[in-house]
Amino acid sequence: MSDWVPCLERRPLGETGVEVRLGNDLLDDYLRFVAARCRPNTVLAAGFDLKVFFAFAGKEPAEVSTADVLEFITEQRAPRRGNVVRIEDGEAGLSARTIARRLSTLSGLFGYLTARGAVTASPVPSGPVTRRPAGRGERRGRIPLIRTPRTLPKVLAPSEATALLLALRTARDQAMVQAMLLGGLRRCEVLGLRLRDIQLADRRLFIAEGKGGHERVVPVAGRFFTTLAAYLEGERPPGTANETVFVVLKGPGRGRPLTAAGVDEILRGARHRAGLAHATCHMLRHTCLTRLREAGMALEAVQAQAGHASIESTRIYLHLADRWLAGEYHRAIDVLEDELTAGKPGGSR
């Protein structure tokens, strides 16, 4: 057993970065590695996941065994609030997604330590091999240790989206929400916008740092650019040194880039004023992409707008776009019903 107790420390790194440390050389080296290739929120999540695991295990990284990881999974799935269970998955402990994320963090850590030679093999099990034989050139599949439910993301009704926009107090806030609601941008992509990324003549935005570091150019409705112009001309502090589009308007942080926590706070306040039960940045993005699909936009075009690396990620909008699905179904079923009618005794042939 180790006398070391993980203690998560964080401090700003540059304008938008974050430095996370746990007080262990190997873990801190790994967090530096993560920080060099991931966004601040990912680094914070990794630091917290590692803190939780090593506080439970009470061991140095090199001493961790597979048994420790399996015991950790069991502990994470234990009831947290008596006999209360979630309707979503029937579990009483932490959600399957949270546990799966923590296992992914551990897997990344021990993969890094294995590459460095600090450990001989990863103690994180990859799950049992499936019985189905792999095809030629394919790896045998594995059953995940934690099955995460596939749930459809929630979207806002048109009246809810309108109420939310009316509840926002500044042109800056309206422009940020419209970028997600009309352009399908992620929160981090909105916050990462720079003045040179705005292509006003073409009504497009250059996304320099999409998910996974991918770049793309996306069109956005003219309403967004009108609101954006009102913000840039009337609200953005003059003489702001940085190129970030969306900045703090008042207080000691005036002119500094707005943070993710700041956007969430703005949205939370507007949601309460609009009387909505739910409204998150991700819901705004999902609402946009769902409506685009409902309006008949090709799935490949929705994929490009969303910045999905795989079209499989985009297919969820086939299920969300109820009106589109219903229309496609009824067109197809009419043909089938006609064929069945024609095949009845006495029917036309």
C-alpha positions as CSV (number, residue, x, y, z in Angstrom):
1,M,0.0,0.0,0.0
2,S,1.1,3.6,-0.6
3,D,1.2,6.5,1.7
4,W,0.6,8.9,-1.2
5,V,-2.9,10.4,-1.3
6,P,-4.0,11.9,-4.6
7,C,-4.9,15.6,-4.3
8,L,-6.2,17.3,-7.5
9,E,-4.7,20.7,-8.1
10,R,-5.5,22.9,-11.1
11,R,-4.3,26.3,-12.3
12,P,-4.7,28.3,-15.5
13,L,-2.3,27.7,-18.3
14,G,-2.2,30.5,-20.9
15,E,-5.4,32.1,-21.9
16,T,-7.6,29.0,-22.2
17,G,-5.5,26.1,-21.0
18,V,-5.4,24.3,-17.6
19,E,-2.7,22.5,-15.7
20,V,-3.9,19.6,-13.6
21,R,-1.7,17.7,-11.1
22,L,-2.2,14.9,-8.6
23,G,1.1,14.8,-6.8
24,N,2.4,11.6,-8.4
25,D,5.2,11.9,-11.0
26,L,3.8,9.2,-13.3
27,L,0.2,10.5,-13.2
28,D,1.3,14.1,-13.6
29,D,3.4,13.2,-16.6
30,Y,0.4,11.5,-18.1
31,L,-1.8,14.6,-17.4
32,R,0.8,16.8,-19.2
33,F,0.6,14.4,-22.1
34,V,-3.2,14.7,-22.2
35,A,-3.1,18.5,-21.9
36,A,-0.8,18.7,-25.0
37,R,-3.5,17.0,-27.1
38,C,-6.9,17.6,-25.5
39,R,-9.2,20.4,-24.4
40,P,-9.1,21.7,-20.8
41,N,-12.4,20.0,-19.9
42,T,-11.0,16.6,-21.0
43,V,-7.8,17.2,-18.9
44,L,-9.9,18.1,-15.8
45,A,-12.1,15.0,-16.3
46,A,-9.1,12.8,-16.6
47,G,-7.5,14.3,-13.5
48,F,-10.7,13.8,-11.5
49,D,-11.2,10.2,-12.8
50,L,-7.6,9.3,-11.8
51,K,-8.1,10.9,-8.4
52,V,-11.2,8.9,-7.7
53,F,-9.6,5.6,-8.8
54,F,-6.3,6.0,-6.9
55,A,-8.1,7.2,-3.8
56,F,-10.0,4.0,-3.9
57,A,-7.1,1.7,-4.8
58,G,-4.6,3.3,-2.4
59,K,-1.6,2.1,-4.5
60,E,1.1,3.4,-6.8
61,P,0.3,3.1,-10.5
62,A,2.8,0.2,-10.9
63,E,1.2,-1.8,-8.1
64,V,-2.4,-1.7,-9.6
65,S,-3.8,-5.1,-10.6
66,T,-6.7,-6.2,-12.7
67,A,-8.5,-7.3,-9.5
68,D,-8.2,-3.6,-8.3
69,V,-9.9,-2.4,-11.4
70,L,-12.7,-5.0,-11.2
71,E,-13.3,-4.1,-7.5
72,F,-13.4,-0.4,-8.5
73,I,-16.1,-1.2,-11.1
74,T,-18.1,-3.0,-8.4
75,E,-17.7,-0.1,-6.0
76,Q,-18.8,2.5,-8.6
77,R,-22.0,0.5,-9.4
78,A,-22.9,0.2,-5.7
79,P,-26.1,2.2,-4.7
80,R,-25.4,5.9,-3.8
81,R,-28.8,6.9,-2.4
82,G,-30.5,4.0,-0.7
83,N,-32.7,2.0,-3.1
84,V,-33.2,4.8,-5.6
85,V,-32.7,3.6,-9.2
86,R,-32.6,5.5,-12.5
87,I,-35.4,4.9,-15.0
88,E,-32.8,5.2,-17.8
89,D,-30.8,2.0,-17.0
90,G,-32.3,0.6,-13.8
91,E,-29.0,1.1,-11.9
92,A,-28.6,2.6,-8.4
93,G,-24.9,3.5,-8.6
94,L,-23.1,5.9,-10.9
95,S,-24.3,5.9,-14.5
96,A,-22.8,3.4,-17.0
97,R,-21.4,6.3,-19.0
98,T,-19.5,7.7,-16.1
99,I,-18.0,4.4,-15.2
100,A,-17.1,3.7,-18.8
101,R,-15.4,7.1,-19.1
102,R,-13.4,6.3,-16.0
103,L,-12.3,3.0,-17.4
104,S,-11.3,4.7,-20.6
105,T,-9.2,7.2,-18.6
106,L,-7.5,4.3,-16.8
107,S,-6.9,2.5,-20.1
108,G,-5.3,5.6,-21.5
109,L,-3.1,6.0,-18.5
110,F,-1.8,2.5,-18.5
111,G,-1.4,2.5,-22.2
112,Y,0.9,5.5,-21.8
113,L,2.7,3.9,-18.9
114,T,3.2,0.7,-20.9
115,A,4.7,2.6,-23.8
116,R,7.0,4.3,-21.4
117,G,8.1,1.0,-19.8
118,A,6.8,2.0,-16.4
119,V,4.5,-1.0,-16.3
120,T,4.8,-4.3,-18.2
121,A,1.1,-4.5,-19.2
122,S,-2.2,-2.7,-18.6
123,P,-4.3,-4.1,-15.7
124,V,-7.5,-2.7,-17.3
125,P,-9.3,-5.7,-18.8
126,S,-10.7,-5.2,-22.3
127,G,-13.7,-7.5,-21.9
128,P,-14.4,-11.0,-23.0
129,V,-14.0,-12.0,-26.7
130,T,-17.3,-12.4,-28.5
131,R,-18.3,-15.8,-29.8
132,R,-18.9,-14.6,-33.3
133,P,-15.8,-15.4,-35.4
134,A,-14.3,-12.4,-37.1
135,G,-14.3,-12.1,-40.9
136,R,-11.2,-12.0,-43.0
137,G,-9.0,-9.1,-42.0
138,E,-11.1,-8.3,-39.0
139,R,-10.3,-8.4,-35.3
140,R,-12.4,-10.5,-33.0
141,G,-15.0,-8.3,-31.3
142,R,-15.1,-7.9,-27.5
143,I,-18.0,-7.5,-25.2
144,P,-17.6,-4.2,-23.3
145,L,-17.2,-4.5,-19.5
146,I,-19.7,-1.7,-19.1
147,R,-22.7,-1.5,-21.4
148,T,-23.9,2.1,-21.9
149,P,-27.5,2.7,-23.0
150,R,-28.0,4.4,-26.3
151,T,-30.5,7.2,-25.6
152,L,-31.8,9.8,-28.0
153,P,-30.7,13.3,-27.1
154,K,-33.4,15.8,-26.2
155,V,-34.3,18.6,-28.5
156,L,-36.2,21.9,-28.0
157,A,-39.6,22.6,-29.5
158,P,-39.8,25.7,-31.7
159,S,-41.7,27.6,-29.0
160,E,-39.1,26.6,-26.4
161,A,-36.2,27.8,-28.6
162,T,-38.0,31.1,-29.2
163,A,-38.6,31.6,-25.5
164,L,-35.0,30.9,-24.7
165,L,-33.7,33.4,-27.3
166,L,-36.1,36.1,-25.9
167,A,-34.8,35.5,-22.4
168,L,-31.2,36.2,-23.3
169,R,-30.1,39.7,-22.2
170,T,-27.3,40.6,-24.6
171,A,-26.5,40.4,-28.3
172,R,-23.4,38.4,-27.3
173,D,-25.5,35.8,-25.6
174,Q,-28.0,35.6,-28.4
175,A,-25.2,35.2,-31.0
176,M,-23.6,32.3,-29.0
177,V,-27.0,30.5,-28.7
178,Q,-27.8,31.1,-32.4
179,A,-24.4,29.7,-33.4
180,M,-25.5,26.4,-31.7
181,L,-29.1,26.6,-32.6
182,L,-28.8,27.7,-36.2
183,G,-25.3,26.4,-37.0
184,G,-25.1,23.2,-34.9
185,L,-21.8,24.3,-33.3
186,R,-20.4,22.7,-30.2
187,R,-19.9,24.9,-27.1
188,C,-16.1,24.6,-27.4
189,E,-16.3,25.6,-31.1
190,V,-18.3,28.7,-30.3
191,L,-15.8,29.7,-27.6
192,G,-12.9,28.9,-30.0
193,L,-14.1,31.3,-32.7
194,R,-11.6,34.1,-33.6
195,L,-12.4,37.3,-35.5
196,R,-10.5,36.0,-38.6
197,D,-12.7,32.9,-38.6
198,I,-15.8,34.9,-39.5
199,Q,-16.5,34.9,-43.3
200,L,-19.2,37.5,-43.4
201,A,-19.6,37.8,-47.2
202,D,-20.2,34.0,-47.6
203,R,-22.1,33.7,-44.3
204,R,-19.8,31.0,-43.1
205,L,-17.6,30.2,-40.1
206,F,-14.2,28.6,-40.1
207,I,-14.0,26.1,-37.3
208,A,-10.3,25.8,-36.5
209,E,-10.5,23.5,-33.6
210,G,-13.3,21.0,-34.0
211,K,-13.6,17.8,-32.0
212,G,-10.5,15.7,-32.5
213,G,-8.6,18.7,-33.9
214,H,-10.5,18.6,-37.2
215,E,-11.1,21.8,-39.2
216,R,-14.2,22.6,-41.3
217,V,-16.1,25.5,-42.8
218,V,-19.9,25.7,-42.0
219,P,-22.6,28.0,-43.3
220,V,-24.8,29.7,-40.7
221,A,-28.1,31.6,-41.1
222,G,-27.9,35.3,-41.8
223,R,-29.8,36.0,-38.5
224,F,-26.7,34.9,-36.6
225,F,-24.4,37.3,-38.5
226,T,-26.9,40.2,-37.9
227,T,-26.8,39.5,-34.1
228,L,-23.1,39.0,-34.2
229,A,-22.6,42.4,-35.9
230,A,-24.7,44.0,-33.2
231,Y,-22.5,42.4,-30.5
232,L,-19.2,43.3,-32.2
233,E,-20.2,46.9,-32.8
234,G,-22.1,47.7,-29.6
235,E,-21.0,45.4,-26.8
236,R,-17.5,43.9,-27.3
237,P,-15.1,46.0,-25.3
238,P,-13.0,48.3,-27.5
239,G,-9.3,47.7,-27.5
240,T,-9.7,44.0,-26.5
241,A,-6.2,42.5,-27.1
242,N,-7.1,38.9,-28.0
243,E,-8.8,37.7,-31.2
244,T,-11.4,35.6,-29.4
245,V,-14.9,36.6,-30.6
246,F,-16.8,36.0,-27.4
247,V,-15.4,37.7,-24.4
248,V,-16.4,38.8,-20.9
249,L,-18.3,42.2,-21.0
250,K,-18.0,43.4,-17.4
251,G,-16.1,43.0,-14.2
252,P,-12.4,42.2,-13.6
253,G,-12.3,39.7,-16.4
254,R,-13.6,42.3,-19.0
255,G,-12.1,41.5,-22.4
256,R,-10.9,38.1,-21.5
257,P,-12.2,35.0,-23.4
258,L,-15.5,33.7,-22.1
259,T,-15.2,30.3,-20.4
260,A,-17.4,27.2,-20.7
261,A,-18.6,27.7,-17.2
262,G,-19.6,31.3,-18.2
263,V,-21.6,30.1,-21.1
264,D,-23.4,27.5,-19.0
265,E,-24.2,30.1,-16.4
266,I,-25.7,32.4,-19.1
267,L,-27.8,29.6,-20.5
268,R,-28.9,28.5,-17.0
269,G,-30.2,32.0,-16.2
270,A,-32.0,32.3,-19.6
271,R,-33.6,28.9,-19.1
272,H,-35.0,29.9,-15.7
273,R,-36.3,33.2,-17.1
274,A,-37.9,31.3,-20.0
275,G,-39.5,28.8,-17.7
276,L,-37.9,25.8,-19.4
277,A,-37.1,22.6,-17.5
278,H,-34.1,21.7,-19.7
279,A,-31.9,23.7,-22.1
280,T,-28.2,22.9,-22.5
281,C,-25.6,23.7,-25.2
282,H,-25.7,20.2,-26.5
283,M,-29.5,20.3,-26.7
284,L,-29.2,23.4,-28.9
285,R,-26.8,21.6,-31.2
286,H,-29.0,18.5,-31.4
287,T,-32.1,20.7,-32.1
288,C,-30.3,22.3,-35.1
289,L,-29.1,19.1,-36.6
290,T,-32.5,17.4,-36.0
291,R,-34.4,20.2,-37.7
292,L,-32.0,20.2,-40.7
293,R,-32.6,16.5,-41.2
294,E,-36.4,17.0,-40.8
295,A,-36.2,19.6,-43.5
296,G,-34.7,17.1,-45.9
297,M,-31.0,17.9,-45.7
298,A,-29.0,14.8,-46.8
299,L,-27.4,12.8,-44.0
300,E,-23.9,13.3,-45.5
301,A,-24.5,17.1,-45.4
302,V,-25.7,16.9,-41.8
303,Q,-22.5,15.0,-41.0
304,A,-20.4,17.7,-42.6
305,Q,-22.3,20.5,-40.8
306,A,-22.0,18.6,-37.4
307,G,-18.3,17.8,-37.9
308,H,-18.8,14.1,-37.3
309,A,-15.8,11.9,-38.2
310,S,-18.1,9.0,-38.8
311,I,-21.5,9.0,-40.4
312,E,-22.6,6.5,-37.7
313,S,-22.6,9.4,-35.3
314,T,-25.0,11.3,-37.6
315,R,-27.5,8.4,-38.0
316,I,-29.0,9.2,-34.6
317,Y,-30.8,12.2,-36.3
318,L,-32.7,9.7,-38.5
319,H,-34.4,8.7,-35.2
320,L,-34.8,12.2,-33.9
321,A,-36.3,13.6,-37.1
322,D,-39.8,12.2,-36.4
323,R,-41.6,14.0,-39.2
324,W,-39.0,13.0,-41.8
325,L,-39.1,9.4,-40.6
326,A,-42.9,9.4,-40.6
327,G,-43.0,10.8,-44.2
328,E,-40.5,8.2,-45.4
329,Y,-42.4,5.4,-43.7
330,H,-45.8,6.4,-45.1
331,R,-44.5,6.8,-48.7
332,A,-43.0,3.3,-48.5
333,I,-46.0,1.7,-46.7
334,D,-48.4,3.0,-49.2
335,V,-46.6,1.0,-51.9
336,L,-46.7,-2.1,-49.7
337,E,-50.4,-1.7,-48.9
338,D,-51.2,-1.3,-52.6
339,E,-49.3,-4.5,-53.4
340,L,-51.1,-6.4,-50.6
341,T,-54.5,-5.1,-51.8
342,A,-53.7,-6.1,-55.4
343,G,-52.8,-9.6,-54.2
344,K,-56.1,-10.2,-52.4
345,P,-58.6,-12.6,-53.9
346,G,-60.8,-10.6,-56.2
347,G,-58.3,-7.7,-56.2
348,S,-57.0,-6.1,-59.4
349,R,-54.0,-7.8,-60.9
